[in-house]
């Protein structure tokens, strides 16, 4: 699984980093980005929860 974050739509709330800090981090611009790809198997559920919890729905996870 691979995660991406739409940088233009991200509001930098940090919810994804709180839910799945193994995969997501805030960059120098204060936007979330996927810092680990592929997503480790043990972090897949948390990454999907982060995607589902994103208030602006900018996280995409592909198989």
Order of alpha helices (4+ residues) and beta strands (2+ residues): beta-alpha-beta-beta-alpha-beta
